[in-house]
Amino acid sequence: MKFSKHLVASALAAATLFASGAAIAAATVGQPAPAFSVADTSGKTVNLADFKGKYVVMEWVNPGCPFVVKHYGASNMQAAQKDAGAKGVVWLTVSSTAPGSSDYKKPAELGKWMQQQGGAPSATLMDDDGKIGRAFGAKATPHTFVIDPQGRVIYAGAIDSKPTANPADIAGATNYVRAALAESMAGKPVSTPTTQAYGCSVKYSS
């Protein structure tokens, strides 16, 4: 995907200051991840508890967000999903976009979009009421979290170290999710357990 001035303008317009009104909790590194049970785009119920004993990545998504377009348009997110899956990691992509938002996609639409992107999450979750997003403190798309086999959060924050909507920045960025998984799987502490998430504000229901 070519980088353009239009994409820059869209990204700046969509960028969030993360200081909005709705009270949002936060999943804390070192603490158990918030439990949840929710339907995915195919209508199947997904419970976080079902994945105890496995690493889990949580990725917040909004296909209309330029920062999401950056990672999916360059196949960066898909590559991370596939690499994680090959290692036995469960990757859960989450839409907390409210049904009333112009960016909202119905389950079938979001599932089709993910398929068209060549995405490879274990499931794409429909968090229409925003309960999961608020429980985790997800503020942006993409906001990411890594959960260890004991169910504890070991990373929370940005997907990588370049908070821009420019695909050209991906090559020189540190992918924090990949790094957290690699370090933890090697028995090492995660060297960067928290970062500032960047992207578009999650379009929660009021």
CORDA-V912307 format. One line per field, one symbol per residue. ss: DSSP state (~ for helix, > for strand, _ for the rest). phi: phi as a letter, one per 20 degrees, with the letter a starting at -180 (. if undefined). burial: + if it has 24 or more other ideal C-beta (glycine too) atoms within 12 Angstrom, else -. A space follows every 50 residues. Layout:
ss: ???
phi: ???
burial: ???
This chain:
ss: ____~~~~~~~~~~>________________>____>>>>____>>>~~~ ~____>>>>>_____~~~~~~~~__~~~~~~~~~~~___>>>>>>_____ ______~~~~~~~~~~~_____>>>>____~~~~~~___>>__>>>>___ _>>>>>>__>______~~~_____>~~~~~~~~~~________>_____> >_____
phi: .fecfffffffffefdelcefffcfbfegndgfgfbbbeefenffddgff dfncfcddcecbgeegffggfefemfffffffffffeneeddecddffge ffefcfgfffffgffffmfcffadedegemffgffenfdcdedccddefe nefdbbqffbedfcdegfefgeeeeffgfffffffendfffcfcbefcpe ffefff
burial: ------+---+--+++-+-----+-++-+---++-+-++++----+-+-- +--+++++++++++++++++++++-++++++--++---++++++++++-- +-+++-+--++-++--+-++++++++++-+++++++++++++++++++-- ++++++++++-++++++-++--+-++++++++-+-----+-++++-++++ ++++--
